[in-house]
């Protein structure tokens, strides 16, 4: 674990997107697609376990008034637990970084596992009152679930139910000790070179969202066959290339509208729609309301 602080001068304050799962269990997500470091804070007391997953970029968890920092980078996880003292979240999320976290009470966590789960170190009687910090690699199958959580695109009314299922799935994968499970579930993703190519594909379509390349152009650019591009992208990001891009564009559009710096026509052009009417139809499909009504509701 690196002990280092961010030195970026461009800093802004953000707020986690928080989803309640059930008593003693909730999910925090944040996508920092801006060019400034985002400072995120959340009070967490000593009775909770914290699981953090960085799916893109880098973040720093700052403790003890800046005297101690834990670094988390892309494709890594961080588990934090200290029964002796509260561990409030003070997070410095770097530009172009995404984080998924879930926080669960130790009492609820104990109830999820049988008494013979001795391989989970901090569940043993000898360790239950000791602090426990560990980092680890995000497995391919975990990456799929994490991207489904952070790129959630269904109706908000089912979000708590969807998140509940996905977070329990993620928790199961996190503590699964059978390495072969990942290989069986996602054979394509075992090849790290292919995973890197698919991440490059994602970065390309995001950077060119107003005028994205065709699938054929994209496959040639990253050096993967069209078939592998389609199958692999869906395995990692839980959606088709253009389905993922659509959700990303709508999220960008929503933030631009909320900023009150651009009118509907300007936002439409920025995210790649040549006419406002096409943009309005797309926005309504995603959020269930028109951009104009959305602005009125959030202003």
N, C-alpha and C positions, 0 to 999 in steps of 0.2 A: 504494500500500500504506500503510495507516494504521500509525502507530507509537504504540500506546497500550496501557495495562495495564488489566486488570480490577480494579475496586475493590469487587467484591462481598465481603461479609464471610462468607457461608455457603459454605464450601469443604469438599470431600470428595475422597478419593483413589479412583480407579478403575483398571481393568485392561482393556487392549484385548482384544477378541475377535480372536485371531490365527489365520489360516488359511494353512498352507504350500502354495505352488503347486508349486515345484520348487527345486532348488539356486539360491540367489541371488535368490529371488523369493517374496514373501509379502504377504498382505493384512491390514490392520488395520481393524477397524470398531468404532464405539462409538455407542450411543444414550443420550444423557443426558436421560432423561425426568423427572429429579428437579428440585427447586427450588434445588439448590446447584451451584456451579461444581465441575466434576470436573477434578482434576489427573491427567493421564495421562503416563507417562514410558516411553521405550523407547530403549535404546542403538542408535545407527546409526553405522557408521564411514564414512570418507570415500570408500569405493569404491562407495557406493550413491546412486542417484537416489531422490528422494521425491516422490510424487504425492499431493496431498491434495485432497479434494472435500468441501465443506460442503453437504449437501443440506437442512439446516434449521438456523436459528439463527445462531450466531456462535462463533468460537474464536480464541484468541491463541496463537501459537507464540513461546515465550520462549527467547532465546539469550544466551550470554555472561553468565550469572548475573543475568539480568534487565535487562541494559543495552540490549538490542535486542529488539523485538517485531514480529512480522509478524501482521497481522490478516487473517482470512478470514471472509467473511460468506456467507449463504445464496446458493446458485446460483453460487458462485465456486470456482475451483480454484487451487491453488498448487503450483508445481514448484520443488523445491530441490535444488541440487547444488553441492558444494564439494570438489573433489579435493585441496585444500590442508589441510583440517581436518575432523575428525569433526563431524557435525551430529546429536547426540542429540536425540530428541523430548522436549520439555517443553511439554505442551499444557494450556491452560486452556480447557476446553470449557464454554461458558455453559449455564445451565438451558434445557431444551427445545431442545437442539441435537444434530444427528446428523452424524457424520463417517465418510467412507470413505477409506482411504489404501492405496496399495500402494507397496512398496519393492522396487527391482530393482537388481542390480549393474550398473555401467556396462558391464562386459564382456559380460554377457548381453544388455543393451540394444543394444549395438552389433551383436551377432549377429542381431538381429531385423530389421535394416534393410539394404537394399541400399546399395552404395557411392554410388549416385546420389541419395541422400536429402539433398541439399544444403540443402533448405529447413529442415531441423532444425538450428538454429543451433549447438548445442553438440556436434554430431557432426562438424563440420568440423575439419580438422587444426589450424587457427589457434586454435580455441577449446577444444580437448579438455582442456586443463589449466587452464582458467579457471572460476571459480565462475559459476553460472547460477541466478538466481531470477526467476520470472515468475508473474504471476497471470493469470487468464482467466475468461471466462464459461462456465458449464456449458451445453452445447447441449441441446436437447430430447431428442435421441436418446441422449446420454450420461446424461441424467437418468433415462431409463427403465432403463438398465443399473444405475446406481447404486442405485436404489430396489429393484431385484431382488436386489442384493447385500445391502443392509442389512435387507431384509425377508424374507430367506431362510426358507422354510417347509417345505422338503423334508426327507427323512430324512438325518440327519447323516453316514451312511456314504457318501453321494454328494456331500457338501459340497465336498471338495477338487476333484473333477472339475467340478462346476458352477461353482465360483469360477474355476477355470482358464479355462474357456471364456468366462465373462463378463468377466474382467479383460483377456484378450487382445482381446475385442471392444471394451472401453472404451479400451484403448491405441490401437487402430486408429482409433476415432472421434476421440480426442484429437488425433492427428496428421493427420487427414484435412483437406486444404486445400480440398476441393471443397464450398463452402457449399451447393450444390444437393442434396448427399447427404442432409442432414437433412430438407429439404423433401420429398424423394421418400419417405423412410422414414416420416415422421410428419407428414403435411400438416396434421392437426388442431392440432398443437402450435405451428405457426408463429404462430398468433394468441396473443400474450402475454396478452391480456385473458382468454382462455379458460383459459390455464394458471393465472393468478391465481385464477380462480373455482374451479378444481379443487383448488388448494391450500387454499382456504377450506373446500371440502367435506371434505377430509381433516381439517382442524383441528376442524371441527364434530363429525364422528363420533368423534374422539378425545376431545373435551371432554365428549361425551355418550355415552360407550361403554356405560354401564349401561342407558341408555334411548335408543338411537339413533333418529333420525328415519327415516321410510320414504324410499325412493328418490324418490318423488314430492315429498314435503316438502322433501327435500334439493335437488332440482332447482329447485324454486320459490324456495327461500331464496337460492341462489347465482345464479339467473338464467340457467340453462342448460336446454335441453330434456333430457328423460329419456334420449334416445338419445345425445346428446353427453356427458352425464354418464357414462353407462356406458362408451362407447367411449374417451373422453378419460381417465377415471380409470385404466382398464386400461393405456392407452398410457404414462401417466406412472409409475404405481406397480406395474405388472406383475401386477395382480390385480383382481378385482372389488371393489366398495366393501365388501361384507360379508366377502369373503375377506380383504381387507387388515385389516378391523376384527377379525376372528377371530384372526389372527396377532398383532395388537397386544394384544388382551385376554389371550391366552395368555402373552405375554411379560410383561405386567404381573403376571399371576397367579403366574408362576414367580418373579419377584422378590419378591413379597409372601410367598410360601411360604418362600423362602430367608431372608427377614428374621427369621423365627421369631416375628413379632409378632402373627400372625393364624392362626386355625385354618382348616380347609378350608371350613367353612360361611361364615365371615366373608369369606374371599377370593372365594368364589362370588358373594356378594351385591355385593361391591365391583366386580366386572367384569360384573355384569348377569345372573347366573343366579339364578332364584327358588328352585331346588332344588339341593341338593348333588349329587344323582345326575346331573343334566344337566351340571353343571360337571365332574364326575369323568369322564364319558363324553367330553366335549369335550377335556379335558386329555390323556386317554389317546390320543385321535385325533391330537393334535398331537405329543406327546412319547413316545408308546409305552409309557407307564407311568402308574400312578395318582398323584394328588397325595401320598398317604401314603407310597408307596414312593419317590417322588422326594425327599421331605423326609428319609427315612431314609438315602438314598444320598448326600445332600449335607450331612448334619449331621455 
